């Protein structure tokens, strides 16, 4: 079973129903729901997603959405090693992307799914858009 790390933008595409990206994100979650793939996200993704949801939802509504998300994703902890690797990697201009990348690496993830391929140009693991991943399966 493939283990996918979803960047925060894919999660927000799904939960905020952002077009034209929603359908691809929904297809990935459908695959996970059918146990064809495993989805992993960083704990940071929950914080960032909550922040975005609160712009349009009440706090209890945002938490309810995140509770449903938690049922289908595996949450990867951020720890001292991941933070240290992220702080010391000059290949990443964006600290959050570095945190996401090292979370995936340190947890043996096979593929990172993101809409920002340029942010992961020097990745040692496969990085695809949702569309590219769906075309491969």
N, C-alpha and C positions, 0 to 999 in steps of 0.2 A: 504494500500500500504506500502510495506517495505521501510524503510529508511536506506540506507547503507552509511557508511563512508568508502571511499577508501583511503588507505594509498598511499603515493606518489609512491611506487614501482609498484603498479597496474596501475597507470596512465602512468608511463614511459614504462611499459610492452606494453601497447596499442600504445602509440605514437611512440615509437622507434621500435615497432614490434619485441620485444625481444622474442626469442624462448627459451624454449618451452611454454612460458607463454602467448603469444599474443592471441591465440584463446580463452582462458578463459576470458581474460580481454575484448575482443571484444564481447563475448556473454553477459557479464554483461552490457556493454554499449548498446547492442541491446535491452535488456530487458528495460532499461531506455528509449530508443528511442520509444519503444512501450507503454510507460507509465505503465509498470508493477511494476517498482521500482523507487525510487528517489535516486539519487546519490548526496552525499555531500562530499566536500573536504575542507581542510583548505586553507586559503589564502596563507599560507606558501607553499603549494603544487605548486602553480603557480610559485613562486619564484624559488623553487628547480627544477621544471621541465624546466623552462626557462634556468637555468644554464646548465642542461644536454643537452638540445636541441642545445644550442649555441656551443657545442663542434663539432657539425656536420652540423649546419645550419647557414645561415646568419640571422642577427637580425630580419629583416622583415619576413623571412620565419618562424622563431620561433614564432613571434607574431601572424602570420596568423594561425598557428596550435593552439596556445592558445586561439585565438578568437573562433575557432570552438569548442574547449573543453568547453569554457564558456557557449556555447549554450545549453549544455546538463547536466552540473553539477550545483549544488547549492554551492556557496562559503560561508564558515563560517568564520567570522572575528575572528582574534586573539585579545583578549582584556586583560586588566589588571588582571582580575580574572583568566583567563586561564593561563597566564604567571606565576602568583603567585602560583597557584596550581601545575604547572609543576616544578617550581623551588624548591618547598618544598616537593615533593613526592620522597621518597627514594626508592620506588619500581621500578623506572625507571632509568636505567643507562644512557640511551640515552635521552637527553633533547628534541630532535625533536619528538621522540615517545611519550613522555609525553605531548607535545603540541598537537599532533594529538589525543591522547586519551582523554584529557580534552576538546578539541574542540567537540568531539563526545558526551561525557557525558553531557556537558553543553547545548547541543542542542537537547537532547532527541533522539539520534540516537540509533537504535536497534542492529545493527551489524557493526563490523569493519571488512573490508576485507583487508588482508595483505598477503604477502608471509613470513613474519617473525613472526610466532606465538609465538616464544620464547620471543620476545620483549614485549608481552602483556600477560604474564602468569598470572598476578594478576588482570586482568581486571574484572570489575563488570558487563560488558556486553559481549555478545557473540562475539568471535573473530574467524573468519574462513579464510581459503585460498579461492581463487576464485573457485578452483576446488570443495572444500567442499560445498561452497554455492550452486554452480550449481547442485550438486548431491542432495541437499535437496529440490529443487524446482520442 
